[in-house]
Structures are given as C-alpha cells and as structure tokens.
Amino acid sequence: MATLTDLRTMQTASDTWNTRLVGHSDMNGHGDGMQVLKVGQYAYVAHLGTTDAALSILDCADPSDPRLVRQLQHPPRTHRHKVQIVGDILIQNSEAATYYKYEPDDVPVTGIEVFSIEDPTDPRKIGFHPVPRSGVHRMWYSEAPYAHVAAWVPNANQRAYQIVDLSEPTAPRAAGAWWIPGTDPEDEESWEPLTEHAHFQVHGIIPHGDRAYVSCTDAGMAIVDISNVASPRLISHVNWSPPYGGYSHTSLLLPGRGLIVEVCESVKNTIAEEGDKRIWLIDLRDERQPVIISSFPRPVPPKGSPWATYDERPLRSGPHNCHENRPGSFSSETRVYSTWFNGGLRITDISDADRPTEVGYFVPPTPPGQEAPQINDVFVDADGLIYLTDRYNGGMYVVEYTGG
C-alpha cells in the first residue's frame, strides 16, 4: 500500500506526459509482476517467478489504494507468469523456469493449472492439463470453451500452438494443434531460418472468429484458419527478420480496420545485441498477403535526461507487449498502450495508420534494487485506468491517461 505522500513523491520522480499516477502496490515485496488482468474490482497479477509468488490478487475498488488480499505460490522449479479468466474459471501456465537449478531427473510439473474463482479472492484448484518438456508459455482464454496456448505438442521439436478444450474444466483436453512448418521432422515443407540463432517457435496466439493470429518469434506472424479446431490450417505469414530484429510477441487484430498491431519483444539489453525491435502495423486487406505499412516511433528520453536514447539506459530497452483489447476491457482501434521496459508505458495514436504518433507516456522512478524500471505488461480497464507491472521489483502501478 502506498500512502498519498508516497504517491506524490513517486509521481514527481516519474517522467510523464498526459499521464498521472493514481496508485501503486509493491505486492508485499513480490514486485516481479508479469501479466495483469482486471476483473470487476480485482486485479490479478501473475509473477515472473524470481520470487516464490505465482499470483497476487489485489482489491482495487479504490484504485489509489490497491490492497493485496491473496498471494499464491508456484510449484518448485516453475513459474506461472500468465493468467487468464473466463467467468469463474481462472487458468495459469506452469512453465519450467530456466533460472532455477535442478537435476536432469528432477522434472518440474508443467502444463495448465485450472482454478475455480467462485470466490474471486480465493482460487480453488479443480483441474490440470499436463504439457511435458518446458510446458506452457503464453495463453489466450477469453471465451469458453477453448484456450489458445503456446505449448509443446507431440512430434514438434519447438514450442507450437495448442488448442485446449476447457468445456469440462476439471478434465481439460487437447483439441487441436498447429506448428511452424519444419519443427516436426516429418513435415514435407519447412520455413528456413535466415540467421544462425533464429528461434522458430510459437510465442503467443490471439484468436478472432475462425482465425488465429500467431506470433512466431523469429519466424514472424502467421494467420491460421481455426474453423476446424481439430485441424488448423495456415493461410499466410509475414516475416521481417532479418533485416530487422525478430521475436514476435503479440499479434493483435484491429478487426474494424483490417490491421494487425505486431509487437516484437526486446529480450537483450541493447540494439547492438539483438537488432532493431519495433511495433509494426500490418495491413490485412488481403489476408493471403499481409503487408507491413508502418512502425511506431521509438521512445526518446525527455530533455535533461542523462541518456540520449533509452538504448543507453541500463537493462532492457524496447517493446514488450501492448494492451490486447480483451472483452470487457477498454478497447480502441486508434489508441495503443504499449510497454517498453526502461522506456515505461507509451501511448500511441494510430488514427493515421501510416504515421503512428506518440500522445503520452509514463516512466516510473527506478525501483529499489534495480538499475532502471522494467515496465513489463499492461491492461487498460473499461474505465480507462491503466494497470502496469514491473518485471523485477517495481510491483503494480495504476495510471490515468489525461490526454484528449
């Protein structure tokens, strides 16, 4: 809990434009926030896993005073850094965490944990969907019965796209799968990496109707027909790496405009190490031939900053994710809220898709024990309040956009 004095001090120490800090929580010293969702009066924060926390539930009835009401722990040698909710069913991924040491025969339990939240402050485990090897990474579950997850599937040697049927939450089952061509050794065709260290694996999926928009890390973005859930079929794909940096993280359809907001995650600390990572706008007027038409401006530190660019600032700089227009949340096809690690939150007007324009930002002060903030994920509630997490120690911020 932050006092009014604390908030004023934090706001004064923040770099802001058209934004205002409303509230903050350090989540009882577990500041390693990852995905955040707001449902009703509660914020559900999944944790990166550098602490023992898996999920924090905060009562945000008063957004200036988020109050921690429940904190769950993750199983050994795993993290549960994603959270998805439909009705009174909550799911979290369980993924092998590379930063925990364990013996080769000490296999972590990985898959999808299923909880009932009939009491929204007290998740009760009711089911589990096992996924071997490294387990499950990102997930999308906004409408029953299907969850769309980045997970291992039989035969593929890289992470793929698995559709999980949760019509019976106590007994989830795999309903269909798609993988990047060539990641199953028996595939007749193969997408060939153009660089030695390219990662060809599924990172995330956002479905819309009978289409799924699949982020494929260094293999770009794919459009997949899921009208037959049991047999997803590739329609097209586009890739920009090389010459630009890859690591496609989020492929967000703006259905009213026929556009994709394509976010590439920065996974290293400098452009020199990983290439030019951007947020792209992709034109889908013909889904068989997606075309990149523009990219977001790279954030610039304010005047008086000790850094000429955020690339000079310690820790990760560059994009990570954007608000995903989930059902029930704030939804816009002209204003995009995105996270840029040490560049904080950036708000971009894309009314003119050819010329995305920054219209606001919020960069908090450096959290204790860090070299810079690492703003990680973002959720914008239906009332317009913005919920942000820091990757390591910063906790959760509640911010208001004050622009036009």
Secondary structure, DSSP 8 states (H G I E B T S, - for coil): ---HHHHHHHHHHSEEESEEEEEEE-TTT---EEEEEEETTEEEEEE-SSSSEEEEEEE-SSTTS-EEEEEEE--TTEE---EEEETTEEEEEEEE-TTS---TT-----EEEEEE-SSTTS-EEEEEEE--TTBEEEEE-SSTTEEEEEE--TT-SS-EEEEEE-SSTTS-EEEEEE--TTSSTT-SS----SSTT--EEEEEEEEETTEEEEEEETT-EEEEE-SSTTS-EEEEEE--TTTS---EEEEEEETTTTEEEEEE---SS-HHHH----EEEEE-SSTTS-EEEEE-------TT-S-SSGGGSSS-EEEEEE----TTS---SSEEEEEEETT-EEEEE-SSTTS-EEEEEEE----TT-SS--EEEEEE-TTSEEEEEESSS--EEEEEE---
